[in-house]
Each structure stands twice: as structure tokens, then as C-alpha cells.
Amino acid sequence: MLNRFDQNTRRILQSPAVLPCQDVNPATLIRSLITLSHSIIGFRSEFFATQRRNARESIRQISILSMFFTEIMEQDVSGLPDSALLSFSELHHSLQKIVYLLEDCTRSGARVWMLMKSHFVSTQFSSLIRAIATALDIIPMNLIKVSVEVKELVEMVAKQARKAKMEVEPDDDYAMKRVMMILNQFENKFEPDPIMIKRVLHHLRIDSWSECHKEIRFLDEQISVQNNERDLHLFNTLAGFMRYCRGVLFDNTDLNYNDDQSIGKPNLEIILSCLNPEDFRCPISLELMTDPVTVSTGQTYARVSIQKWLKAGNLICPKTGEKLSSTELVPNLNLRKVIQQYCIDHGVQISKFQSQSRDISSTILPGSLACAESIKFLSEYLVRRLRNGTVKQKSRAAFEIRLLAKSNIYNRLCVIEAGAIPLLLTLLSSPDTTTQENAIAGLLKLSKHSNGKKVIINHGGLNLIVNVLKNGLKQESKQIAAAAIFYLSSVQTNQKLINEIPQAIPALIDQIKTGSSCGKKNSLAALFGILIHPRNHQTALSSGIIPLLSNLISTSQKPEIITDSLAVVATLAESFDGSDTIFKASSLPLIIKTFQTSPSPAAKEYCVSILLALCNNLGNEVIAVLATNTNLIGFLYTLSTTGGSQAAKKARSLIRIIHRFHETNSSGLMANWDSSRIAAVGSC
């Protein structure tokens, strides 16, 4: 009867409450009212940062009605008149909305936002209490068998609800005006008084770094799904303000931050291992759900598919056949994250998903003038700490930069322009493990910006990062250094510079041998970037990379490691020396087997790229092996029709090469088949 949504997936200050259907069983309706009222009464123990009086008054009135509902349930409710059932349905609808409103008022991380929406929230409380008064007025109390005392209490509630004034409390109003004044000071490039800010935060009980961090996480989540331009502007402004507060007013000693240090971010492996990939398909379209939403029956569908279903006039759940009590579509954010990670790990194209989610390119601009200035003030403050602070303060400043630059291009630019990179580079030689990790993680985030890459190279940072890769105090620091090298290698001139450092490629190979799963993945990605420059191939080949990667491909249990290893092998195979080393290492049978057995489209494409490069570079030796594999042609035909455009093109080229080989061999013209003709066929 009662539809409930996870408050972390329901959009804040939006209520998916629905009216019960007209033929609802009276007993079910009353039981659901009792459940709702108990939920509301349970909020007595919750902390309300704002709306304290309004929430308290609402809870008090509902607690009285709870006694009323309980007494009704003790009698035979099947004989309740229609007017009573209509009233109870309206009460049910209003109580649902009160539950959602109380959830939002106590929602973790939403305190600043709820403060700034105080007038709207007060209006919501007022309209809901008035709706309860209206519903109580039409209940035929003379036809309902409850005690006189309870009837009197219900009449009292109705009377009080009609007269109730749900207004913004003076303390909330004062704090809200203070926040607006602070934001105005930021807009005018004036750094606010920290004492004034702390008073506002104290009113909301945001008294620690972790509480401030919760606010930022909530605001960032809302920014990523927000469509309303006015609200988006305010969310961005408050996010910048809270980042300033977190970095300047609080020490980050109360939270052990677990940053994702992998380029591929395999942070959902445990969840993914427990799921069936078929659950990611929409029951209507049978396609991957790039934007999953949940309907009132609890079933999940792709947004586009269920919208088409509803638009066609269908008001039942396609999977269960139940009547939909509401057409509200609630985003299933948790499932969307799991699907995205699954796609990344298994080489599935997620361009459609990425186009619908918030692109980080949207963070090139700060979102608001107040946000821009607050980030500038914060960046300058952190750089001062890096320059003049104690060892502990420097580490904390690096940690804050690590957070600040994680997923925002504008923030990275502000930190770079403030002069953070040279100071972070000096911390790489710190004997303190935490300081070194925070410094290299901050540099990783800044290396994603084009200006950051230039500053790191110009200040000799490449050698220092390679040194951390080889001699880092913690495994985490080494794998972060590998990721930083990957981003630096995206600049062509840097690929040559990295190869000129004798320790660079051997250190990456060592990480592939002995590092963690994350370290392996980051090092493979870095090698892939470096080896795009053909002159760097020989260094990697002489370091024994082919046998190492072949072992990884044959033994690894992680699909992403296998795919990344194949990507590096495919890059090396483009050169003659690479192809020759692959063939002499007896890796050809392994590549063929992987092509035939791997479920990953990306892995199959890399295998075909390797086979085609070997044919073009080595000719008959390789082609003869492929031609004797009777099953290979069938797999190539399948890929040529079901694979992506590039994979299909390469598969067709291989098919032509093998067919031409059979034709030439059968006609006795084997001697005329040389590598130049193979290359010509492969380029068709």
C-alpha cells in the first residue's frame, strides 16, 4: 500500500506521493495510515537543522491522529461510509508528503540547501497541515465508533490545523540572510569574516570537516542531475562556498579519505561479482539501461522505454501487470553507477550513457561568480599552507587539493594558477608516507589539465614522479604515480621525454609484475600511452614485456587487466620488432585462443589488431598458422557482422588475407606470396 523510495535516490523536495485507488480495501488503508503516522512520530528523535518548530508541530498533530487510526482499526472497518474512506485517502496522501518532507529536513548533507529553501519548505508544511484540516472536516465522526476522548482530540487537531501558522523561524531567517551576505561578499571579490561563517555553520551543526564534506557530496550529486537553471546556479554557489569552508575553516583529521586511485575506477567489483548482467537490460527494449528509473511497483526500466510505454496510454506495469498508482519515474542512481562500471570493466561502449550523464567538460566554467571567487580564495589559502605551513599543514593542504581538483576543471585551473604544482613536487621526497601520497594524488588530478601537464614538465616533475613510481613509500603512491604518467603521456612530446628516463618503463613493468590490481591497470594504461610513440617500443621489448603480458592474458581473472594487456600488445605489434618478439615468444596461439573465447568486444578487437599486424609484418609464417585453424574464419565472420566498424573492418581484412593464402597455396603459387602483397590486402 505504502510506496517508499530511498531518500538518497529521490530528488530532494520532490514527493512521489500518490492517492490510494478508489477501491482500496478499508482495512489496508487504515493499516497504512497507522504505519505512516508511526513513521512520522519516529522523527521525534531526529535532529532538525532547520524547520524545528514546524516539524515539531506537525509530528505532535500526527501523533494524536495515530491514536484515532488505531482505535478505528479495532472495530469492523468494512462498514465505513464512502465519505470517511475519501477523507482517509486524502489523509494518506498528505501523510506521505509529510514523511518525505521530514526526510528532506533531516537528510544528511542537505542542511545548507534546506536553510536556503526555508520559505519554500515552510509553505509546504503549511499547505500539508491545511490539507489535513480539510480532510478531517469531512469525516462523519458520528458514524465512526471511537471513544469520546479521541473524537475530541481529533476535533482539536482539526481546529489547530486550520489556524496553524507554519513560518520560517527567526533563527533560520537570520542564518539564511547571513549566508546570502557571505555569498554576496564572494561575488564582490571580498573574503568573508570566518567568524561570521562559523556562526552560520554552528546554527546548522556543521562543526567538522566530515560534516562539511557531506554537504559538498550532496550538492555535487544534485548538480549532476539538476535541470532547473535557477536551482543549478544556487547548488553551484553553495558547493563553492562549502568547499571554501571545508578547506579554510576545518582540519581534515576526522576522516580517512579513500580516493579512487585507478584510472578505470574499479570500485564496484564486489557489487558487480554478485550481479547478473542480464539484470542490466530493460524488460521492455531488452537493451542496456543507460538511464534506469523505478516506477511505483518497484520495477526498473530504461527511462526512454517506459516513457514511450506511458505515452501510448498504458497505465500498468509492463513486467508485473499491476496498475501504476503513479506515473512518477524515480532515477535509480545506484544501478546506473553499477551499469556504468560494468561497461567500463567489460569494454562495452557507454557513449550513450555518458552523453546523458553530466560531462566533466561542463565544469570548465564555475557555475556562478560566487563559486568562482570562493575557489580562488581557497586555492590561494592552500598554496600559502603548502609554502609556509608545518609538515602536517602541508600534508592537509595537499589532501584538500587532491579533493578540490578531483572532478572539476575550473578548480584545477585555479589551483594551478595559484602556484600549487611546484610546491607539491617538493613534497614528493617527503619521508612521511601520507604527505607523499597526498602530494602525488594532487599532482595526478592536476596532470589532467593541459596547463598542469606543462607546469609539471617545466619544473622537472617528470623525474620526480618516476622516482615515486619506482621508490614510493607506499604501494598506493606508486600506483597513483603510474596514473599520473599516463595523463602526462597524452602529450606527444612527453612520450619521448618519459622514454629518455632510464627508470621509467622498467618501473612500470615492475608495477605490472608486483603491483596491486589497481597498480597493474594504471601501469598498463601508462605504457599504452608511452608506446604510441614507435621509437619507445625497443625499450619495452628489451625489458621483457611480451612474456609478461602473455602471462597476464592467460592467467588473470580480471577482464579489464586482460583487455588492457591486449591493448599494449596490439600497440607493440604495429612495429616489425614488436611483431617479431610476439611471434618468437610463442604468443600467437594465446592471441588466437583469447580471440575465440573472450566475451569482451574490446578484447576481441585488440586480438584481431594483433593478428592483422603480425600478418602484415611477418607474412607467411603467421598466415600459415592462421590458415590451419579451421575455426578461426567462423569467428572472424561473426565479428565482421556484429562488431564495431573498426573491428569489423579488421576482421574482413584478415578473412581476405587467409582466403588469398588458401587460393595461392592451392594453385602452387606460394612463392609469389610476399609480405608486401599481404600488406596491400590488409589495407583494403
ZAMAR-592293 format. One record per atom (N, C-alpha, C): x negated, y negated, z negated. Coordinates in steps of 0.2 Angstrom, whole numbers, plus 5000, padded with zeros to 4 digits. Atoms other than C-alpha are relative to their C-alpha. Layout:
// residues N
XYZ
...
//
This chain:
// residues 684
499650065000
500050005000
499649945000
500450065001
498749884995
499350005004
500650004995
497449845009
499549964996
500650045003
495749795001
499450005005
500650004995
494249735011
499449984995
500650025004
492449725004
499949925001
500050075000
492249544999
499349985004
500750024997
490449545007
500150005008
499950004993
491249585024
500549955002
499550054999
492749475023
499849935000
500350074999
492449295029
500349964994
499850045006
492549185014
500549955001
499550044999
494049085011
500550025005
499549984996
495049185023
500350074997
499749955003
496349305017
500450055005
499649954996
496949465026
500650034997
499449985003
498449475015
500650015005
499449994996
500049545023
500650024996
499449985003
501849565019
500250075000
499849934999
502449735015
500650015005
499549994995
503549815028
500750004997
499350015002
505449795026
500350064996
499849945003
505749975022
499650044995
500549985005
504449995009
500450044994
499749975006
504850114995
500049964994
500050045005
505350014980
499550024994
500449985005
504350114968
499249995002
500750014997
502750104979
499949924999
500150075000
503049914980
499849984993
500150025007
503149894961
499350024997
500749985002
501650004958
499449965002
500550044997
500649904970
499949934997
500050065004
501149744961
499750014993
500449995006
500549814945
499350015001
500749994999
498949864952
499749935002
500250074998
498749684960
499949964993
500050045006
499149604943
499450024996
500649985004
497849714934
499449975003
500650024996
496549664947
499949934998
500050075001
496949484944
499849994992
500150005007
496949504925
499250014998
500749985001
495249584926
499549955002
500550054999
494449424932
499949954994
500150045006
494549354914
499350004998
500749995002
492849424911
499549975005
500550024995
492049354927
499949924998
500250075001
491149184927
500249965006
499850054995
491849044937
499649945000
500550064999
490548914943
500549945001
499550064998
492048804949
500750034999
499349985000
493948804948
500150044993
499949965007
493848864929
500750004998
499350015003
495548784924
500550035004
499549974995
496448834940
500050084999
500049935000
495849014939
500350034993
499749985007
496249024920
500750005000
499350015000
497948964923
500450055004
499749954996
498349074937
500050074997
500149935003
497649234928
500550004994
499550005006
498749184912
500750015003
499349994997
500349174923
500150075002
499949944997
500049334932
500050064994
500049955006
499649424915
500750014997
499350005002
501449384910
500450045005
499649974995
502149444926
499850085000
500249935000
501149604924
500550044995
499649975005
502249644908
500750015004
499349994997
503849614919
500050065005
500049944995
503249734933
500050074996
500049945004
502849864920
500650034997
499349985003
504549864912
500550025006
499649984994
505349874929
499950075002
500249944998
504350024933
500350064995
499849955004
505050114918
500850025001
499349984998
506850114925
500050025007
499949974993
507550184941
500049945005
500150064996
506950054954
500450015007
499749984994
507950144968
500649955001
499450045000
509450034964
499949935000
500250085000
508549864965
500449975006
499750034994
509549744976
499549985005
500550034994
508849684993
499749944998
500350065002
508649514986
499450004996
500649995005
507449574972
499450035004
500649974996
506449684985
499749945004
500350064996
506249524996
499649964996
500450045005
505649424981
499350044998
500649965002
504449564976
499550015005
500550004995
503749574993
499649935001
500350075000
503449384993
499450004994
500550005005
502549404976
499450045002
500549964998
501549544983
499549975004
500450044995
500949434997
499649954997
500450055004
500449294985
499550034996
500449975004
499649404973
499350035004
500649994996
498549474987
499549945001
500450064998
497949304992
499749974993
500350025007
497649264973
499350044999
500649955001
496449414972
499549985004
500550024996
495549364987
499749934998
500350065002
495349184981
499650004994
500449995006
494749234964
499350045002
500749964998
493449354973
499549955003
500450054997
492849204983
499749954994
500250055005
492749094967
499450034996
500549975004
491649224958
499550045005
500449964995
490749284974
499249984999
500750015001
488849304972
499749965005
500350044995
487849174981
500449945003
499650054996
489349064986
500249944995
499850055005
489348944971
500049935003
500050074997
488748784981
500549995005
499550004995
489848824995
500749994997
499450005003
491348844984
500149934996
499950075003
490948674975
500149955005
499850054995
490948584991
500750015004
499349994997
492648664996
500549994994
499650015006
493348614979
500749985001
499350034998
494848514986
500450055004
499749944997
495248654998
500350054996
499849955005
495248784985
500549984995
499550025004
496248684973
500750005003
499450004996
497548664986
500350075001
499849934999
497548854989
500350024994
499749985006
497848884971
500749974999
499450045001
499248754970
500650035005
499549984995
500148824986
500250084998
499849935002
500049004979
500450004994
499650005006
500748964962
500749985001
499350034998
502148864970
500450065004
499749944997
502449024981
500350054995
499749965006
502649124965
500649984997
499450035003
503849004958
500650015004
499449994996
504949014973
500250075000
499849935000
504949204973
500350024994
499749985006
505349214955
500749975000
499350045000
506849084958
500550055003
499549974996
507749204970
500150074997
499949935003
507549364959
500750004996
499349995004
509349414952
499850034993
500249975007
508749434934
500650044997
499449965003
510549484929
500150075002
499949934998
510449634939
499450054999
500649965002
508749694933
500050014993
500049985007
508649794917
499349994997
500650015004
507249724907
500249964993
499850035006
507149654889
500149935001
499950075000
507749484885
499449964999
500650035001
506049434879
499649995007
500450004993
505249474896
500449965005
499650054996
506649384905
499849934999
500250065002
506249234895
499349985002
500750014998
504449244899
499949995007
500050014993
504749264917
500349935002
499750074999
505849104917
499549954998
500650055002
504449014908
499550005005
500550004995
503249064921
500249975006
499750044994
504349004935
500049934999
499950075002
504648844926
499349965000
500750035000
502748814923
499750005007
500250004993
502348864941
500249955004
499850064996
503448734948
499749944998
500350065002
502648604938
499250004999
500749995001
500848664938
499649955005
500450044996
499548544944
499350035001
500749974999
498048634952
499649955003
500550054997
496748494954
499350024999
500749995001
494948484955
499849974993
500250025007
494148474938
499549945000
500450055000
493248314934
499250025000
500749985000
491548404931
499850035007
500149974993
491748494948
499949945005
500050064995
492148324957
499449964999
500650035001
490648244949
499450035003
500649964997
489448384954
500050005007
499950004992
490148384972
499849935002
500350074998
489848194973
499349995000
500750005000
488148214967
499650045005
500349974994
487748344980
500049965006
499950044994
488448234993
499549945000
500550055000
487248094987
499350025001
500749974999
485748204987
499950025007
500049984993
486148265005
499949935004
500050064997
486348085010
499349974999
500650025001
484648045002
499550045005
500449964995
483848185013
500149975007
499950034994
484648115028
499649935001
500450064999
483847945025
499350014998
500749995001
482148025023
499749984993
500250025007
482147995004
500050064996
500049945004
481648134992
500349994994
499550015005
482948154979
499650014993
500249995007
482648154960
500150074998
499949935002
482348334954
500450014994
499650005006
483148294938
500850005002
499350004997
484748254947
500250065003
499949934997
484648414957
500150054995
500049955005
484348514942
500750004996
499350015004
485948444933
500650035004
499449974996
487048494948
499950085000
500149925000
486248674949
500250034993
499849975006
486448694930
500850004999
499249995000
488348654932
500250065003
499949934996
488348804944
499750064997
500449955003
487248904933
499550035005
500549984995
485948914947
499449984996
500650025004
484448914935
499450045001
500649964998
483249034943
499950015007
500249994993
482349074959
500450055003
499649944997
483349234961
500749975002
499350034999
485049134959
500049965006
500150044994
484449014972
499950045006
500149964994
483849144984
500750045002
499349974998
485649224983
500449955004
499650054997
486449064988
499749995007
500350004993
485249055003
500250065004
499849944997
485649235008
500749995002
499350014998
487449195008
500149955005
499950054995
487349035018
499750025006
500349984993
486249115031
500550055003
499549954997
487549265033
500649965003
499450044998
488949135035
499849965007
500350044994
487849035048
500050055006
500049954995
487649195058
500750025003
499349984998
489549225060
500449945001
499650065001
490149045059
500249985007
499850034994
491148975074
500349934999
499850075001
491848815066
499449965000
500650054999
490648675071
499949964993
500150045006
491048575056
499850044994
500249965006
490848715043
499350025002
500749984998
489248765053
499549954998
500450065002
488548595050
499950004993
500150005007
488848605032
499650064997
500349945002
488248785030
499249985001
500750024999
486548725038
499749954995
500250055005
486448575027
499950034993
500049975007
486748675011
499450055000
500649955000
485448805017
499449974999
500650045001
484148675019
499949984993
500050035006
484548595003
499850064995
500249955005
484448764993
499350035001
500749984999
482848815002
499549954996
500450055004
482148654995
500050014993
499949985007
482748694978
499650064998
500449945002
482048864978
499349995000
500750014999
480348814984
499749954995
500350055003
480148654974
500250004992
499850015007
481148674958
499950074996
500049935004
480948864953
499350045002
500649964998
479448984952
500350075002
499849944998
479649144961
499850064996
500349955004
479149254947
500550054998
499449965002
480849334944
500350055005
499849954995
480949434960
499550035004
500549964996
479949564968
500250015007
499750004994
480249524986
499750055005
500249954996
480249664998
500149985008
499950024993
479949595015
499950065005
500149954995
480149695031
499449995004
500750014998
478349715037
499950045007
500049974993
478749815053
500349965005
499750044994
478949745070
500750035002
499449974998
480349865073
500550004994
499650015006
481049845055
500450074999
499749945001
481450025052
500350014992
499850005007
482349985035
500650034999
499449975001
483850085038
499950085001
500149944998
483050255040
500450054996
499749955004
483850345026
500850005002
499350014998
485650275031
500150045007
499949984993
485350325049
499950085000
500149935000
484750505044
500750044998
499449975003
486450535036
500649995005
499450024995
487550475051
500050045006
500049974994
488150555066
500149945005
499950054995
487850445081
500649995004
499350014997
489550485088
500449964997
499650045004
490250385074
499949935003
500150064998
489550235083
500449985006
499650014994
490750255098
500749974998
499350035001
492350155099
500550065002
499549944999
493850285098
500449985007
499650024995
494650185112
499650005007
500450014994
493250145125
499550065000
500549955001
492050285119
499349975001
500750045000
490650155121
499749984994
500350025007
489450105108
500349934998
499650065002
490249975097
499549954998
500550065001
489149815098
500349954995
499750055005
490449715088
500550044996
499549965004
491349835076
500449964996
499550035005
492949775067
500450054997
499649965003
494049855055
500749985000
499350025000
495949855056
500450024993
499749995007
497249865042
500150074998
500049935002
497250055042
499450034998
500649975002
495450065038
499650025006
500349974994
494950125056
499649945003
500450044997
493550045065
499950005008
500050004992
493549995084
499549945002
500350064997
492549885096
500549945001
499550065000
493249705095
500350005007
499750014993
493549695114
500550055001
499549944998
494449865115
500649994996
499450015004
495549835100
500449945002
499750064998
495949655106
500450025006
499649984994
496549725123
500650044998
499549965002
497549855114
500649964997
499550045003
498449725104
500349955005
499750054995
498649605118
500550035005
499549964995
499549745128
500750014996
499450005004
500849735114
500150074995
500049945005
500349895104
499849984993
500150025007
500549875086
499950064995
500149945004
500050045080
499250015000
500749995000
498350105075
499850065006
500149954994
497650205091
499850064997
500349945003
496750335080
500550044996
499549975005
498050365066
500750005002
499350014999
499650315074
500449964995
499650045005
500150215059
500149935003
499950074998
500950045061
499649954997
500550055002
499749905059
500449954996
499650055004
500349795044
499749935002
500350074998
499249655051
499650015006
500450004994
498349615067
499349964998
500750025003
496849545056
499550045002
500649964998
495149605063
499549984995
500550015005
493849615049
499350025003
500649984998
492049615055
499750054996
500349955004
491149775049
499249995001
500750024999
489449695047
499550054998
500449945002
488649845038
499950055006
500049954994
489049965053
499649965005
500350034995
488449835065
499250004999
500750005001
486749825057
499750075001
500249934999
486650015057
499950025007
500049994993
487050025075
499449975003
500550034997
485849895080
499350034998
500649975002
484449985070
499950065004
500049944996
484950145078
499749995007
500250024993
484750065095
499349995001
500750024999
483049995092
499650074999
500449945001
482450165085
500050055005
499949954995
483050265099
500049975008
500150024993
482650155114
500749985004
499350014996
484550115118
500049925001
500050074998
484749945127
500649974995
499550045004
485649825115
500049935002
499950064997
485649675126
500749974999
499350025001
487549665125
500149984992
499950015007
487449675106
499649934998
500450065002
486049535105
500349945003
499750064997
487049425116
500649974996
499450025004
488549425104
499749984993
500250025007
487449405088
499649945001
500350065000
486649255083
499250005002
500650004997
485049225093
499549954996
500450055004
483549155083
499849945004
500250064996
483249035098
500549944997
499650065002
484748935090
499749974994
500350035005
483648895076
499449955002
500550054998
482448785086
500249934998
499750065003
483548645080
500250014993
499849985007
483848625061
500750014998
499349995001
485748615062
500349944997
499850075002
485848445053
499449964998
500650055002
484748295049
499850014993
500249985007
484848335030
499650064999
500449945000
484248505033
499349995003
500650014997
482848445044
499549974995
500550045005
482148325031
499950044994
500149965006
482348445017
499550055001
500649954998
481248575026
499449965001
500750034999
479948445030
499749984993
500350025006
479848385012
499850074996
500249935003
479748575006
499450025003
500749984997
478348605019
499549974997
500550045003
477348465013
499850024993
500249985007
477548514995
499650075000
500349945000
477048694999
499349995002
500750014998
475448635008
499649974994
500350035006
475048524993
499850064995
500249945005
475148684982
499550045003
500649954997
474048784994
499349965000
500650035000
472748644994
499849994993
500250025006
472748594976
500250044994
499749965006
473648724965
499550054998
500349955003
473048854954
500050065005
499949944996
472749034961
500750025000
499349975000
474449084955
500549955004
499650054996
475248924963
499950015007
500249994993
474348954979
500450075003
499749944998
475049134980
500749995000
499250015000
476849074976
500149965006
499950044995
476648944989
500050045007
500049954994
476149075002
500650045001
499449965000
477549184997
500649965002
499450044998
478849044999
499949985008
500050014992
478149005017
500250075003
499949934997
478249195020
500850005001
499350004999
480149175017
500349955004
499850064997
480349005024
500050015008
500249994993
479649055041
500350065003
499849934998
480449225042
500450005007
499550004994
481849195055
500349935002
499750064998
481949015059
499449965003
500550034996
480948925072
499849934998
500150065002
481148755066
499650004993
500449995006
480548805049
499350015001
500749994999
478948875056
499749945003
500350064997
478648715066
499849964994
500250055006
478748615050
499450024996
500649975005
477548725040
499449995004
500650014996
476348725055
499749935000
500250074999
476348535057
499849974993
500250025007
476148515038
499350024999
500749985001
474448605040
499950064995
500049955005
474848765031
499550065003
500449944997
473848885043
499350004998
500750005002
472048835039
499950024993
500049995007
472448845020
500250084999
499949935001
473249015022
499550055002
500649964997
471749085032
499550004994
500549995005
470649045017
500250044995
499849965005
471749145006
499950085002
500149934998
471449305016
499450034997
500649975004
469749335007
500150004993
499850005007
470649314990
499950074997
500149935003
470149464978
500750024997
499449995003
471949454972
500550045006
499649974994
473049584982
500649975002
499450034999
474649494980
499949935004
500250064997
473849324986
499950025007
500149984993
473149415001
500650025004
499449974996
474749505006
500549945002
499650054999
475749345004
499749955006
500350044995
474449245015
500150035007
499949974993
474449375029
500750005002
499349994998
476349395029
500249935002
499950064998
476449205030
499849985007
500350014993
475249195045
500450045005
499649964995
476249335053
500649975003
499450044998
477849235053
499849945004
500250064997
476949085059
499750015007
500349974994
476049185073
500550015005
499449994995
477749205081
500149935004
499950074996
477749015086
499449995004
500550014995
476748965101
499449954997
500550045003
475948825091
499650034994
500349965005
475548945077
499450045003
500549964996
474549055089
499449965001
500550054998
473548905095
499649984993
500450025006
473048845077
499650064997
500349945003
472649025071
499350015004
500649994995
471449045086
499549954999
500550055000
470648875085
499749994993
500450005007
470248895066
499750064998
500349935001
469449065068
500450054997
499649965004
470849155061
500050075003
500049934997
470749305073
499550054996
500549965003
469149375065
500250014993
499749995006
469949345048
500550054999
499449965000
471549435052
499750085002
500349934998
470549585060
499650034993
500349975006
469549595044
500550024995
499549975004
471149615034
500250065002
499849944997
471649745046
499550064998
500549955001
470049845043
499950014992
500349995007
469649805024
500649974995
499550025004
471349745017
500050034993
500049985007
471549764998
500650054999
499549955001
473249855001
500250025007
499749984993
474049955015
500549965003
499550044998
475449835016
499749945004
500450054997
474149695020
499850025007
500349974993
473349805034
500650005005
499549994995
475049845042
500349935003
499850074998
475549655042
499549975005
500650024995
473849615050
500150035007
499949974993
474249735064
500649975003
499450034997
475949655067
499849935002
500250064998
475049485067
499650005007
500449994994
473849545080
500450015006
499649994994
475249605091
500349935002
499750074998
476049425091
499549965004
500650044997
474349345095
499850035007
500249974994
474049475109
500549985006
499550024995
475649405118
499749945005
500350054996
474449265125
499450035003
500449964996
473449325139
499249994998
500650025002
471849235134
499850034993
500249975007
471949305116
499950085001
500149934999
471949485123
499350025001
500749994999
470149465129
499649984994
500450025006
469649375113
500050064995
499949945005
470349525102
499550055002
500549944998
469349655113
499349984998
500750025001
467749545110
499850014993
500249985007
467849585091
499950075000
500149925000
467049755089
500450044996
499649965004
468049805075
500850005001
499350014999
469749755082
500450075002
499649944998
470349905092
499850064996
500149955005
469450035081
500450004994
499650015006
470349965066
500750025001
499349984998
472049985075
500050075001
500049934999
471650155080
499950044993
500049975006
471150195062
500650004996
499350015003
472850125056
500550065003
499649954996
473650245069
499950074996
500249935003
472650395061
500350004993
500049995008
472850355042
500649954997
499550055003
474150215040
500750034999
499349985001
475950225035
500450005006
499650004994
477350245047
500149935003
500050074998
477550055047
499349985003
500750024997
475650035050
499950035007
500149964994
475650165064
500449965005
499550034995
477150075073
499749935002
500350074999
476349895071
499450015004
500650004996
474649955077
500150035007
499949984993
475350045092
500349945004
499750064996
476349885097
499449955001
500550044999
474749785094
499550035006
500449974995
473749905105
500349995007
499750014993
475049895119
499949935002
500150074998
474949705119
499349995002
500750014998
473049715120
499850035006
500249964994
472949845133
500449985007
499750034994
474049745145
499449975004
500650034996
472349665150
499550075002
500349944998
471549805160
499250014998
500750005002
469749765155
499950034993
500049985007
470149815137
500150085000
499949935000
470549995142
499450044998
500649955001
468750065141
499950004993
500250005007
468550015123
500550054996
499549965003
470150105118
499950075002
500149934997
469750255129
499450034996
500649975004
467950275121
500150014993
499849995007
468750265104
500450064999
499649945001
469650425107
500850004999
499350025001
471350355108
500550055004
499549954996
472150485121
500150064996
499849955004
471950635110
500449994994
499650025006
472550545095
500849995002
499350014998
474150485104
500350065002
499749944998
474450655112
500250044993
499849975006
474450725094
500649974997
499450045003
475650595088
500650025004
499449984996
476850635103
500250074998
499849935001
476850815099
500250024993
499949985007
476950815080
500449954996
499650055004
477850655075
500750025000
499349995001
479550675068
500449935001
499750074999
479950485071
500149995007
499950014993
480750455088
499649935002
500350074998
480050265088
499350015001
500849994999
478250325085
499950045006
500249974993
478350445100
500149955005
499850044994
479150315111
499449955000
500550055000
477850185106
499350035002
500649964998
476450315108
500050015008
499950004993
477050345126
499949945004
500050064997
477150165130
499249985000
500750024999
475250145126
499750055005
500349954995
474850305136
500149975007
499850024993
475850235151
499649945002
500450064998
474850065150
499350025002
500749974998
473150165150
500050035006
500049964994
473750275164
499949965006
500050044995
473850125175
499349995003
500750004997
471950125177
499750075002
500249934998
470950265185
499750034994
500449975005
469850285170
500550034995
499549975005
471450305159
500350065003
499749944997
472250425171
499550064999
500549955000
470650525172
499950034992
500149985007
470450535152
500750044998
499449975001
472350585151
500050075003
500049944997
472150725163
499450054997
500549955003
470450795156
500250024993
499849995007
471250785138
500550055000
499449954999
472550915145
500649984997
499450035003
473950795140
500650015005
499550004994
474850825157
500650044998
499449965002
475950975151
500449974994
499750035005
476350875135
500549955003
499650064997
477050725145
500650035004
499449974997
478050845156
500550034995
499649975005
478750935141
500449944997
499750055004
479150775132
500649975005
499550034995
480050705148
500650055000
499449954999
481150865149
500450014994
499749985007
481550875130
500249934996
499850065004
481650695124
500749975001
499450024999
483350625121
500049925001
500150074999
482650445122
499949985007
500150024993
482950355138
499349965001
500650045000
481450235134
499450055001
500549955000
480350395131
499950035007
500049964994
480850475147
499749955006
500350054995
480450315157
499349995000
500750005000
478750305150
499750065002
500349944997
478450485154
499950005008
500050014993
478950455172
499449955002
500650054999
477750305172
499350035000
500649975001
476350405166
499950055006
500149954994
476650545179
499949975007
500050034994
476850425193
499349975001
500650035000
475250335188
499450055001
500549944999
474250505187
500050025007
500049984993
474850545204
499749955005
500350054996
474350385212
499249994999
500750005002
472650385203
499650065002
500449944999
472150565204
500250055006
499849964993
473150635219
500250074998
499849935000
473250825222
499950044994
500149965006
472550885206
500750004995
499450015004
474050815197
500750025003
499449984996
475350835211
500150085000
500049925000
474951025212
500350024994
499849975007
475351045193
500849985000
499350025000
477050945195
500450045005
499649964995
477551045211
500150074998
499949935002
477351215202
500550004994
499550005006
478551155188
500750005004
499350004996
480251215196
500649964996
499550045003
481251125183
500049925000
500250075000
480450955185
500549965004
499650044995
481450905200
500749994998
499450015003
483050935192
500149944995
500050065005
482650815178
499949935003
500250064996
481950685190
500749985003
499350024996
483650695200
500549974995
499550035005
484650665184
499849934998
500250075002
483550515179
500149955005
500050044995
483650445196
500849975001
499350024999
485550435195
500349974993
499750025006
485850405176
499549954996
500450045003
484350305171
500049935002
500050074998
484050115171
499649995007
500350014993
483450035188
499350025001
500749985000
481650045184
499850075000
500149935001
481650225178
500350045006
499749974995
482750275192
499549995006
500550014994
481550195205
499450044999
500649965001
480050285197
500250075001
499849924999
480950455197
500150015007
499949994992
481450435216
499350005003
500750004997
479550395220
499750074998
500349935002
479050555210
500350055005
499649954996
480350655219
499750005008
500350004994
479650595236
499350035001
500749985000
477850625231
500050085000
500049935001
478250805226
500350045007
499749974993
479350845242
499549995005
500550014995
478050775253
499450054999
500549955002
476750885244
500250075003
499749944998
477851035247
500050015008
500050004992
478050995266
499350005003
500750004998
476250965268
499750064999
500349945002
475751115259
500250065005
499749954996
476951225269
499850005007
500250004993
476351165286
499250005001
500749994999
474551195282
499649935001
500450074999
474051005282
499849984993
500250025007
473551005264
499449955000
500650045000
471850925268
500149935002
499850074998
472650775276
500349964994
499750035006
473450735259
499549964996
500550035005
472450605250
500349954996
499750045005
472650485236
500349935003
499750064997
472950335247
500750015003
499349984998
474450415255
500550014994
499549995006
475150465238
500249934998
499950065002
474950285233
500549965004
499650034996
475850225248
500750024999
499349975001
477350345245
500249974993
499850025007
477350295226
500349935000
499850075000
477550115231
500749995004
499450014997
479150145241
500549984996
//
